[in-house]
């Protein structure tokens, strides 16, 4: 990143009229755990009715697209395998660009990676003794010590290409937060004394490039709930982004977003795609939008984010608060933001 401060964009038209494809993250955007985000199946049907192509884009390399599509259909979301693009597919593409056709590739992962490799004419294997031409690694809940060890055996001192599907350190589960692919990559890296040559998933370009390759679009918008993967990834590939607050990002982390992780648009839910977006106006140190007024009151090295007045649309309030917080952070990078008072602002929205 070049350090240039980034803020929200304005759109005088509803976003659905501006963008021809929605690149949708899954967990936290389309579903949370085993349930669809309330209202999302109907919103997705409306998007398609308005001519917007849907691409379901996931960092999870465990499941092949058909399994992901079946899960979405079970939740009431119309999805075909061709609508799904996974980091396993992007990782396989990166491997294929580095080894001859038909090469053996050691898989430290699951079925999603195996299927993606076979689609590109590569042969997945499970042992270093199979003399693979490359190693590819992605998360799978059944991954065990032996698989990690085989990756270490194959990589240490060999110079083989090593492609990781993503470096997410954690993965949410029904029981809480568990180690993600990034943590497992770190284990192999410790044994191999090296790092992956390329990472395919968000926030890096390969997954977005794979999506564009598979799903035609002139002007896509990335819709996500994570600042460090979805939003930063959109910026890395030159796409606009919408952050929705139905997943892991809350108002507190939004206010603290560094420039390279700031969305172009923000809304409480995916319904924000059906609305125009105005930008808060700065007036005498306060940011005003449709009856909302937000500011950062400074005392020494601490700034308290304060909402001075409220309007009718809670989405406008979210934008006013973000604009005020980001401006304060840009003017004073070391400023400590106190956002505790925001918990009561939208409690009953």
Residue pairs with C-beta under 8 A, 6 or more apart in sequence:
1 259
1 260
3 259
4 259
5 259
5 326
5 330
6 235
6 259
6 260
6 262
6 326
7 262
7 279
7 323
7 326
7 327
8 262
8 263
8 264
8 265
8 266
8 277
8 279
8 280
8 319
8 322
8 323
9 240
9 264
9 265
9 277
9 279
10 277
10 278
10 279
11 18
11 265
11 276
11 277
12 276
13 276
14 273
14 274
14 275
14 276
15 221
15 242
15 265
15 272
15 273
15 274
15 275
15 276
15 277
16 47
16 50
16 52
16 273
16 274
17 50
18 219
18 221
19 52
19 219
19 220
19 221
19 240
20 51
20 52
20 53
20 217
20 218
20 219
20 220
21 52
21 53
21 54
21 55
21 215
21 216
21 217
21 219
21 220
21 221
22 47
22 52
22 53
22 54
22 55
22 220
22 221
22 223
22 273
23 55
23 57
23 208
23 211
23 220
23 221
23 222
23 223
23 239
24 30
24 54
24 55
24 56
24 57
24 223
24 224
25 57
25 58
25 222
25 223
25 224
25 225
25 226
25 229
25 230
25 247
26 56
26 57
26 58
26 60
26 68
26 72
27 33
27 58
27 60
27 172
27 225
27 247
28 37
28 224
28 225
28 226
28 244
28 246
28 247
28 248
29 37
29 40
29 223
29 224
29 225
29 244
29 246
29 247
29 270
30 36
30 37
30 40
30 44
30 56
30 72
30 75
30 77
31 37
31 40
31 71
31 72
31 75
32 246
32 247
33 172
33 174
34 174
35 75
36 75
36 76
36 77
37 246
37 269
37 270
39 269
39 270
39 271
40 77
40 269
40 270
41 75
41 76
41 77
43 269
43 270
43 271
43 273
43 274
44 54
44 77
44 78
44 270
45 78
46 274
47 54
47 273
48 54
48 78
52 273
53 215
53 216
53 217
54 79
54 83
55 83
55 84
55 85
55 211
55 214
55 215
55 217
55 220
56 68
56 69
56 72
56 79
56 83
56 84
56 85
57 85
57 86
57 202
57 207
57 208
57 211
57 222
58 68
58 84
58 85
58 86
58 87
59 87
59 165
59 166
59 168
59 201
59 202
59 207
59 229
60 68
60 86
60 87
60 112
60 139
60 171
61 86
61 87
61 88
61 91
61 109
61 110
61 112
61 113
61 138
61 139
61 140
61 165
61 166
61 181
61 201
62 88
62 109
62 110
62 111
62 112
62 138
62 139
62 140
62 141
63 71
63 86
63 110
63 111
63 112
64 81
64 86
64 88
64 111
64 112
64 115
64 116
65 81
65 82
65 84
65 85
65 86
65 89
66 81
67 111
67 112
68 79
68 81
68 84
68 86
69 79
69 80
69 81
69 83
69 84
72 78
72 79
72 84
73 79
82 214
83 215
85 207
85 210
85 211
85 214
85 215
86 112
86 116
87 138
87 165
87 166
87 200
87 201
87 202
87 207
88 109
88 112
88 113
88 115
88 116
88 138
88 165
89 116
89 119
89 210
89 214
90 165
90 200
90 201
90 206
90 207
90 209
90 210
91 113
91 116
91 136
91 138
91 163
91 164
91 165
91 200
91 201
91 206
92 113
92 116
92 117
92 119
92 120
92 122
92 136
93 120
93 200
93 206
93 210
94 163
94 198
94 200
94 206
95 105
95 117
95 120
95 122
95 134
95 136
95 161
95 163
96 120
96 121
96 122
98 134
98 161
98 163
98 197
99 105
99 122
99 133
99 134
99 161
100 133
101 121
101 122
102 121
102 122
102 123
103 122
103 123
103 132
103 133
103 134
104 122
104 123
104 124
104 125
104 130
104 131
104 132
104 133
105 117
105 122
105 123
105 124
105 125
105 132
105 133
105 134
105 135
105 136
106 124
106 125
106 126
106 127
106 128
106 130
106 132
106 134
106 135
106 136
106 150
106 151
106 154
107 113
107 114
107 117
107 124
107 125
107 126
107 136
107 137
108 135
108 136
108 137
108 138
108 143
108 147
108 148
108 150
108 151
108 184
108 188
109 136
109 137
109 138
109 139
109 140
109 143
109 147
109 165
110 138
110 139
110 140
110 141
110 142
110 143
111 140
112 138
112 140
113 124
113 136
113 138
113 165
114 124
117 123
117 124
117 136
118 124
125 132
126 147
126 150
127 150
128 150
128 151
128 153
128 154
132 154
132 160
133 160
133 161
134 160
134 161
134 162
134 163
135 151
135 154
135 155
135 160
135 161
135 162
135 163
136 162
136 163
136 164
136 165
137 151
137 162
137 163
137 164
137 165
137 181
137 184
137 185
137 188
137 196
138 164
138 165
138 166
138 181
139 165
139 166
139 168
139 171
139 180
139 181
139 184
143 184
148 184
148 187
148 188
148 191
149 191
151 188
151 191
151 192
152 188
152 191
152 192
154 160
155 162
155 188
155 191
155 192
155 194
156 191
156 192
156 193
156 194
157 193
161 197
161 198
162 192
162 194
162 195
162 196
162 197
163 196
163 197
163 198
163 199
163 200
164 181
164 185
164 196
164 198
164 199
164 200
164 201
165 181
165 199
165 200
165 201
166 180
166 181
166 182
166 199
166 200
166 201
166 202
166 229
167 181
167 182
167 185
167 196
167 199
167 201
168 180
168 181
168 182
168 201
168 229
169 179
169 180
169 182
169 183
170 177
170 178
170 179
170 180
170 182
170 183
171 177
171 178
171 179
171 180
171 181
172 178
172 248
185 196
189 195
189 196
198 204
198 206
199 206
200 206
200 207
200 210
201 207
201 229
202 208
202 226
202 229
202 230
202 232
202 233
203 228
203 229
203 230
203 232
203 233
203 236
204 233
204 236
205 233
205 236
205 237
207 233
208 222
208 233
208 234
208 236
208 237
208 239
209 237
211 220
212 220
220 239
220 240
221 239
221 240
221 241
221 242
221 265
221 273
222 230
222 231
222 233
222 234
222 239
222 240
222 241
222 242
223 230
223 241
223 242
223 244
223 270
223 273
224 230
224 231
224 233
224 234
224 241
224 242
224 243
224 244
224 247
225 243
225 244
225 245
225 246
225 247
225 248
225 249
226 247
226 248
226 249
227 243
227 249
227 253
227 254
227 257
227 261
227 262
227 263
228 261
230 241
230 243
231 241
231 243
231 257
231 261
231 262
231 263
232 260
232 261
234 240
234 241
234 263
234 264
235 241
235 260
235 261
240 264
240 265
241 263
241 264
241 265
242 263
242 264
242 265
242 266
242 267
242 272
242 273
243 249
243 254
243 263
243 265
243 266
243 267
244 266
244 267
244 268
244 269
244 270
244 272
245 251
245 254
245 266
245 267
245 268
245 269
245 318
246 268
246 269
246 270
251 318
251 321
251 339
251 342
251 346
252 339
252 342
254 266
254 318
254 321
254 322
254 325
255 305
255 321
255 322
255 325
255 326
255 337
255 339
255 342
256 325
256 329
256 337
256 339
257 322
257 326
258 329
259 330
262 322
262 326
265 272
265 277
266 272
266 315
266 318
266 319
266 322
267 273
267 275
267 315
267 318
268 314
268 315
268 318
268 349
272 315
275 315
277 319
278 289
278 290
278 316
278 319
279 289
279 319
279 323
280 287
280 288
280 289
280 292
280 294
280 316
280 319
280 320
280 323
280 324
281 287
281 288
281 289
282 288
282 323
282 327
285 295
286 293
286 294
286 295
286 308
286 324
287 293
287 294
287 295
287 320
287 321
287 323
287 324
287 327
288 320
289 311
289 316
289 317
289 319
289 320
289 323
290 311
290 312
290 313
290 316
291 309
291 310
291 311
291 312
291 316
292 307
292 309
292 310
292 311
292 316
292 317
292 319
292 320
293 307
293 308
293 309
293 320
294 305
294 306
294 307
294 308
294 317
294 320
294 321
294 323
294 324
295 305
295 306
295 308
295 324
296 303
296 304
296 305
296 306
296 324
296 325
296 327
296 328
296 335
296 337
297 303
297 304
297 306
298 304
298 328
298 332
298 335
301 334
301 335
301 336
302 335
302 336
302 337
302 338
303 328
303 332
303 335
303 336
303 337
303 338
304 337
304 338
304 341
305 321
305 324
305 325
305 337
305 338
305 339
305 341
305 342
306 341
307 317
307 320
307 321
307 341
307 342
307 345
310 317
310 345
311 317
314 346
314 349
317 345
317 346
318 346
321 342
321 345
325 337
325 339
328 335
328 337
329 335
329 337
